[in-house]
Amino acid sequence: MYEYARTDMPISFPGLFGDWEVNPSPVALDIGNGIYWYGIIICAGLLLALLFCARQAKRYGLTEDNVYDMIVWQIPLCIIGARLYYVIFYLDLYRNTDGTLNWGKMVAVWDGGLAIYGAVITAYVVLHIFCKKKGLSFGAFADLGVMGLLIGQAVGRWGNFMNREAFGGETTAPWRMRLWTSASEYIEVHPTFLYESLWNLAGLALIYFVISRARTFDGENTCFYFIWYGIGRTWIEGLRTDSLYLFGWELFGQPIRVSQLLSVGLVIAGLAVLVVNKRRHPRGRDALFVTKKEAALEAERASGEQEDAAL
């Protein structure tokens, strides 16, 4: 059962740091409806991801302008996608007392309620359309984008820390997190926000230092992301107490968590695409978009030199 933690009470890790505790306010600036740390942290993660992808674009046959043009479309549409996904699976929260839908409440994203899978699904649809219009490789752009996505996810999870949310069930592990549910009662729980943040950072390191340097086809980083994130999210979601459930459906007497179902699907899809393409491109970088682009530029340069010599 999910318990709400008080946002005006301190956070501590008694198994690691004893009596030391922090008490951050979710509100960074008390202006109007308030500027929340959650939003600031999400924006910081987005900015870091954008700068990283812009600097790495050349390795994938892309330009910084490609990245900046893409993000103009991604930001607003991914927010809409994340909100829509959340509203669909928590639809009863957006009904009036007479059962009709409260459309005003549905669009009030400032009240919370964004789902990462909604953003990811939207991002891939938008990216596919963008690449088709610009004549770019979807696989190459996705390989670059998943590293930015991991950065954004790793940083963004700390917004959950500020809000005292997205935590797991009770535990006695040494790294347990203590949260207060009232002025006199507390719970000690799995800090699942931290698990996911560290898992995403580990995935980023593996892709950047290992997977990307041995790519033989466009989309290989993306396949690894699907597998890595899917495994981690399946495990972490099982620890959480605030999961989205699939319309009350059950499997083996247990409610089906939407994120776990999607995560398993990601792992299967990632493995299938990886195996098929590794058989087609077992070694070398000839199939990569960046290799083909470099070869085309070299041929164009050589042709220009021949024309100059003829003159």
Residue pairs with C-beta under 8 A, 6 or more apart in sequence:
1 241
2 241
2 242
3 181
3 187
3 241
4 181
5 164
5 165
5 167
5 179
5 180
5 181
5 187
6 164
6 179
6 180
6 181
6 182
6 183
7 25
7 26
7 163
7 164
8 23
8 25
9 23
9 179
9 180
9 183
10 21
10 22
10 23
10 180
11 21
11 22
11 23
11 24
11 161
11 164
11 177
11 178
11 179
12 19
12 20
12 21
12 22
12 177
12 178
13 20
13 175
13 176
13 177
13 178
13 191
14 176
14 178
14 188
15 173
15 174
15 175
15 176
16 174
16 175
21 178
24 37
24 161
24 162
25 37
26 36
26 37
26 38
26 162
26 163
26 164
27 34
27 35
27 36
27 37
28 35
28 36
28 37
28 40
29 35
33 110
36 162
36 163
37 159
37 162
37 163
38 159
38 160
38 162
38 163
39 159
41 155
41 156
41 158
41 159
41 162
42 152
42 155
42 156
42 159
44 155
45 151
45 152
45 153
45 154
45 155
45 156
46 75
46 152
48 151
48 152
48 155
49 147
49 148
49 149
49 151
49 152
50 67
50 68
50 71
50 148
52 147
52 148
52 151
53 67
53 144
53 145
53 147
53 148
54 64
54 67
54 68
55 64
56 144
56 147
57 63
57 64
57 66
57 67
57 144
59 144
59 212
59 290
60 137
60 140
60 141
60 143
60 144
60 289
60 290
61 137
61 140
61 288
61 289
61 290
61 291
61 292
61 293
61 294
62 136
62 140
62 141
62 144
66 134
66 136
66 141
67 144
69 130
69 134
70 127
70 130
70 141
73 126
73 130
74 123
74 126
74 127
77 122
77 126
78 118
78 119
78 122
78 123
78 126
79 109
79 114
79 119
80 122
81 118
81 119
81 121
81 122
81 123
82 114
82 115
82 116
82 118
82 119
82 122
83 106
83 107
83 109
83 113
83 114
83 118
84 118
85 115
85 117
85 118
85 119
85 121
86 113
86 114
86 115
86 118
86 244
87 94
87 106
87 113
89 115
89 244
89 245
89 246
89 247
89 258
90 113
90 244
91 101
93 105
93 113
94 101
94 102
94 105
94 106
95 101
95 102
96 102
105 111
115 244
116 153
117 258
117 259
117 262
120 149
123 145
123 149
124 142
127 138
127 141
127 142
127 145
128 138
130 136
130 141
131 137
131 138
131 141
132 138
136 289
137 218
137 289
138 218
138 219
139 217
139 218
139 219
139 222
139 289
140 218
140 288
140 289
140 290
142 218
142 219
142 221
142 222
143 212
143 215
143 218
143 219
143 220
143 221
143 222
144 221
146 207
146 221
146 222
146 225
147 204
147 207
147 208
147 212
147 221
149 225
150 200
150 201
150 203
150 204
150 207
150 225
150 229
151 200
151 204
153 196
153 197
153 200
154 196
154 197
154 198
154 200
154 201
154 204
155 197
157 166
157 193
157 194
157 196
157 197
157 200
158 193
158 197
160 166
160 167
160 193
161 191
161 193
161 194
164 179
165 193
165 242
166 192
166 193
166 240
166 242
167 177
167 179
167 189
167 190
167 191
167 192
167 193
167 240
167 241
167 242
168 189
168 190
168 191
168 192
168 195
168 236
168 239
168 240
168 241
169 189
169 190
169 239
169 240
169 241
170 187
170 188
170 189
171 188
171 189
171 190
172 188
173 190
175 191
175 194
176 188
176 189
176 190
176 191
177 188
177 189
177 190
177 191
177 194
178 186
178 187
178 188
179 186
179 187
179 188
179 189
180 186
181 187
190 239
192 236
192 239
192 240
195 232
195 236
195 239
196 232
196 233
196 236
199 228
199 229
199 232
199 236
200 229
200 232
203 224
203 225
203 228
203 229
203 232
206 224
206 228
207 221
207 224
207 225
211 220
211 221
211 224
212 220
212 221
215 221
215 285
215 288
216 277
216 278
216 281
216 282
216 283
216 284
216 285
216 287
216 288
217 277
217 278
217 280
217 281
217 287
217 288
218 287
218 288
218 289
219 273
219 277
220 274
220 277
222 270
223 270
223 271
223 273
223 274
223 277
224 270
224 274
225 270
226 266
226 267
226 269
226 270
227 266
227 267
227 270
227 271
227 274
229 263
229 266
230 263
230 264
230 265
230 266
230 267
230 270
231 263
231 267
233 259
233 260
233 263
233 266
234 260
234 263
234 264
234 267
237 243
237 257
237 259
237 260
237 263
238 257
238 260
243 257
243 258
243 259
243 260
244 257
244 258
244 259
245 255
245 256
245 257
245 258
246 255
246 256
246 257
246 258
246 261
248 255
249 255
249 256
250 256
280 287
281 287
285 291
286 292
